Amino acid sequence: MIDALAAEWWKLRSVRSTFAVLGTVAAFALLCVVWSLYAAHYWDGLSQARRAMFRSAPPEQPLAIALPVCAVLLGALPVTSEYASGMIRTSLAAIPRRPVLFCAKAAVPGAAMFAAALASLAVGVVAGKAAAHGRPMRGFDASFPDHVPYLLAMAVTTGAITLMATGLAAVLRSTAGTITAGMAVLFVVPPVANLLPDPWGERVWAVLPGSLAGQMASPPGASPARDGLPPAASALLLVAYVVVALGVGARVFGRRDA
């Protein structure tokens, strides 16, 4: 298993797509810095009355949008690119035990995205605190330890989405198909769910993968969503999504011809 993990890590860091995805994460971390500086500059120009009503999106908000997209990309490409190029036959010749190979293909991108998400989110929050520089700006006034549970929930969800994308990629064997399906679940289904009559719209929204991080740990100062899941139930549902996606993906990967 160690050799399989080492091989997948070497392949992951030797292709340009990995650096493109991680570079996007870094760019959005920089955008968090820009957003924080803009929010502080905007706050300085407000009157005392408007400052009392000021409420900004949290400093990590740009990353909250970008990380799920990057997770789907990094989870899909190690599987679909090898099927597209035919390199999957070489991988299977080197590591004929398919369950081991599939586990390595899922674990390496998942761990990489978790680490990238956690580091970039921490940078975003630290930059926000530095830009606020003692200003009592709601959204920026919480201490860093107050942000930690939400940052961990976001990073864990990002890693989980990466694993789900790997399982889906093993089933579809198509980069375009996997990315389209992932984007649909993350960004198309939630607004469609909001069109449902109350309380069903929020109940459907609450069980979608992209909604679970904020229910496991809310951002500082945020009010919990109506009809949302308890933190423990959200975490268990996220684990269930990962187990089902990887289980189906591993079964297909182990039975279908390369």
C-alpha positions as CSV (number, residue, x, y, z in Angstrom):
1,M,0.0,0.0,0.0
2,I,2.9,2.4,0.8
3,D,4.3,1.8,-2.7
4,A,0.9,2.5,-4.3
5,L,0.6,5.7,-2.3
6,A,4.1,6.8,-3.2
7,A,3.4,6.1,-6.9
8,E,0.2,8.1,-6.9
9,W,1.8,11.0,-5.1
10,W,4.6,11.1,-7.6
11,K,2.1,11.0,-10.5
12,L,-0.1,13.7,-8.9
13,R,2.8,16.1,-8.4
14,S,4.2,15.5,-11.9
15,V,1.2,16.7,-13.9
16,R,0.4,20.3,-14.7
17,S,-3.3,19.9,-13.8
18,T,-2.4,19.4,-10.2
19,F,-0.5,22.7,-10.1
20,A,-3.3,24.4,-11.9
21,V,-5.8,23.3,-9.3
22,L,-3.6,24.1,-6.3
23,G,-2.6,27.4,-8.0
24,T,-6.3,28.3,-8.2
25,V,-6.7,27.6,-4.5
26,A,-3.7,29.9,-3.8
27,A,-5.2,32.6,-6.1
28,F,-8.4,32.5,-4.1
29,A,-6.5,32.7,-0.9
30,L,-4.9,35.9,-2.3
31,L,-8.5,37.0,-3.2
32,C,-9.4,36.6,0.5
33,V,-6.6,39.1,1.3
34,V,-7.9,41.6,-1.3
35,W,-11.5,41.2,-0.1
36,S,-10.4,41.8,3.5
37,L,-8.5,44.9,2.6
38,Y,-11.4,46.2,0.6
39,A,-13.8,45.5,3.5
40,A,-11.6,47.4,5.9
41,H,-11.3,50.3,3.5
42,Y,-15.1,50.4,3.0
43,W,-15.7,50.3,6.7
44,D,-13.4,53.3,7.3
45,G,-15.6,55.4,5.0
46,L,-18.8,54.6,6.8
47,S,-20.5,56.8,9.3
48,Q,-20.9,55.7,12.9
49,A,-24.6,54.8,12.3
50,R,-23.8,52.7,9.2
51,R,-20.9,51.0,11.0
52,A,-23.3,49.8,13.6
53,M,-25.3,48.1,10.9
54,F,-22.2,46.8,9.0
55,R,-22.1,43.1,8.4
56,S,-19.6,41.6,6.0
57,A,-19.1,38.2,4.5
58,P,-16.3,36.3,6.4
59,P,-12.8,36.7,5.2
60,E,-12.7,33.1,3.9
61,Q,-15.8,33.5,1.8
62,P,-14.0,33.4,-1.7
63,L,-12.4,30.1,-0.8
64,A,-15.8,28.7,0.4
65,I,-16.9,29.1,-3.3
66,A,-13.7,27.8,-5.0
67,L,-12.7,24.9,-2.8
68,P,-15.6,22.5,-3.8
69,V,-14.8,23.2,-7.5
70,C,-11.1,22.4,-7.1
71,A,-12.0,19.3,-5.1
72,V,-14.1,17.9,-7.9
73,L,-11.3,18.6,-10.4
74,L,-8.5,17.1,-8.4
75,G,-10.6,14.0,-7.4
76,A,-11.6,13.3,-11.0
77,L,-8.4,13.8,-13.0
78,P,-6.2,11.1,-11.5
79,V,-8.7,8.5,-12.6
80,T,-10.2,9.9,-15.8
81,S,-6.9,11.1,-17.3
82,E,-5.4,7.6,-17.1
83,Y,-8.4,6.1,-18.8
84,A,-8.3,8.7,-21.5
85,S,-4.6,8.2,-22.2
86,G,-4.5,4.4,-21.7
87,M,-2.1,4.7,-18.8
88,I,-4.5,2.9,-16.5
89,R,-3.2,-0.4,-18.1
90,T,0.4,0.5,-17.0
91,S,-0.8,1.3,-13.5
92,L,-2.6,-2.0,-13.3
93,A,0.4,-3.8,-14.6
94,A,2.5,-2.2,-11.9
95,I,-0.1,-2.6,-9.1
96,P,-2.4,-5.5,-10.2
97,R,-4.4,-5.4,-6.9
98,R,-7.2,-3.1,-8.0
99,P,-8.5,-2.3,-4.5
100,V,-5.1,-1.1,-3.4
101,L,-4.6,1.0,-6.5
102,F,-8.1,2.5,-6.2
103,C,-7.6,3.3,-2.5
104,A,-4.3,5.1,-3.4
105,K,-5.9,7.0,-6.2
106,A,-8.6,8.3,-3.7
107,A,-6.4,8.9,-0.7
108,V,-3.7,10.9,-2.3
109,P,-5.8,13.6,-3.9
110,G,-8.1,13.6,-0.9
111,A,-5.3,14.3,1.5
112,A,-3.7,16.9,-0.8
113,M,-7.0,18.8,-1.1
114,F,-7.6,18.6,2.7
115,A,-4.2,20.1,3.4
116,A,-4.5,22.8,0.7
117,A,-8.0,23.7,1.9
118,L,-6.9,24.0,5.6
119,A,-3.8,26.0,4.8
120,S,-5.6,28.4,2.5
121,L,-8.5,28.9,4.8
122,A,-6.1,29.7,7.7
123,V,-4.4,32.2,5.5
124,G,-7.7,33.8,4.6
125,V,-8.7,34.2,8.2
126,V,-5.3,35.5,9.4
127,A,-5.3,38.0,6.5
128,G,-8.8,39.1,7.5
129,K,-7.8,39.6,11.1
130,A,-4.7,41.6,10.0
131,A,-6.8,43.8,7.6
132,A,-9.4,44.5,10.3
133,H,-6.5,45.5,12.6
134,G,-8.8,46.0,15.7
135,R,-11.7,47.5,13.8
136,P,-15.0,46.1,15.3
137,M,-16.2,44.8,11.9
138,R,-18.8,42.1,12.2
139,G,-17.7,39.1,10.2
140,F,-14.0,40.0,11.0
141,D,-14.2,40.5,14.8
142,A,-14.1,36.9,16.0
143,S,-10.8,35.5,17.3
144,F,-8.9,32.9,15.3
145,P,-9.8,30.0,17.7
146,D,-13.5,30.9,17.1
147,H,-12.9,30.2,13.4
148,V,-11.1,26.9,13.8
149,P,-14.1,24.6,14.0
150,Y,-15.6,26.0,10.8
151,L,-12.2,25.9,9.0
152,L,-11.8,22.2,10.0
153,A,-15.3,21.5,8.8
154,M,-14.7,23.2,5.5
155,A,-11.4,21.4,5.0
156,V,-12.9,18.0,5.9
157,T,-15.8,18.6,3.5
158,T,-13.4,19.6,0.8
159,G,-11.4,16.3,1.2
160,A,-14.7,14.4,1.3
161,I,-15.9,16.0,-2.0
162,T,-12.5,15.0,-3.5
163,L,-13.1,11.4,-2.5
164,M,-16.7,11.4,-3.8
165,A,-15.4,12.8,-7.1
166,T,-12.9,9.9,-7.3
167,G,-15.6,7.4,-6.8
168,L,-17.8,9.0,-9.5
169,A,-14.8,9.2,-11.9
170,A,-14.3,5.5,-11.6
171,V,-17.9,4.9,-12.6
172,L,-18.1,7.4,-15.4
173,R,-14.5,7.3,-16.7
174,S,-15.1,10.7,-18.2
175,T,-13.5,14.0,-17.1
176,A,-16.3,16.1,-18.6
177,G,-19.0,13.8,-17.2
178,T,-17.6,13.7,-13.7
179,I,-17.1,17.5,-13.6
180,T,-20.5,18.2,-14.9
181,A,-22.2,15.8,-12.4
182,G,-20.1,17.3,-9.6
183,M,-20.9,20.9,-10.5
184,A,-24.6,20.0,-10.9
185,V,-24.8,18.6,-7.3
186,L,-22.9,21.5,-5.8
187,F,-24.3,24.5,-7.7
188,V,-27.4,23.5,-9.7
189,V,-29.4,21.3,-7.2
190,P,-29.2,23.8,-4.3
191,P,-31.0,26.7,-6.0
192,V,-33.5,24.3,-7.5
193,A,-34.2,22.9,-4.0
194,N,-34.9,26.4,-2.8
195,L,-37.8,26.6,-5.3
196,L,-39.6,23.8,-3.4
197,P,-42.3,24.9,-1.0
198,D,-41.5,25.3,2.7
199,P,-40.2,23.4,4.6
200,W,-39.0,21.0,1.9
201,G,-36.7,23.4,0.1
202,E,-34.5,23.8,3.2
203,R,-34.7,20.2,4.2
204,V,-33.4,19.1,0.8
205,W,-30.8,21.8,0.9
206,A,-29.7,20.5,4.3
207,V,-28.7,17.1,3.1
208,L,-26.7,18.1,0.0
209,P,-22.9,17.6,0.3
210,G,-22.1,21.3,-0.2
211,S,-24.3,22.3,2.7
212,L,-22.9,20.1,5.4
213,A,-19.8,22.1,6.4
214,G,-21.8,25.0,7.7
215,Q,-24.0,22.6,9.7
216,M,-21.1,20.7,11.2
217,A,-19.7,24.0,12.5
218,S,-21.2,27.4,11.7
219,P,-19.0,30.4,10.9
220,P,-18.6,32.7,13.9
221,G,-21.6,34.9,14.4
222,A,-23.8,33.0,11.9
223,S,-27.2,31.9,12.9
224,P,-28.1,28.2,12.2
225,A,-30.3,27.4,9.2
226,R,-33.9,26.5,9.8
227,D,-34.6,22.8,9.6
228,G,-30.8,22.2,9.4
229,L,-29.2,19.0,10.6
230,P,-27.4,18.6,14.0
231,P,-23.6,18.7,13.7
232,A,-23.2,14.9,14.4
233,A,-25.9,14.0,11.8
234,S,-24.2,16.2,9.2
235,A,-20.8,14.5,9.9
236,L,-22.4,11.1,9.6
237,L,-24.2,12.0,6.4
238,L,-20.9,13.2,4.9
239,V,-19.2,10.0,5.9
240,A,-22.1,8.0,4.3
241,Y,-21.7,10.0,1.0
242,V,-18.0,9.1,0.9
243,V,-18.5,5.5,1.8
244,V,-21.2,5.0,-0.9
245,A,-19.3,6.9,-3.6
246,L,-16.0,5.1,-2.9
247,G,-17.8,1.7,-2.5
248,V,-19.5,2.0,-5.8
249,G,-16.4,3.3,-7.5
250,A,-14.2,0.5,-6.1
251,R,-16.7,-2.1,-7.2
252,V,-16.8,-0.8,-10.8
253,F,-13.0,-0.2,-10.8
254,G,-12.4,-3.8,-9.7
255,R,-14.8,-5.5,-12.2
256,R,-14.7,-3.4,-15.4
257,D,-12.0,-4.0,-18.0
258,A,-9.4,-1.4,-18.4
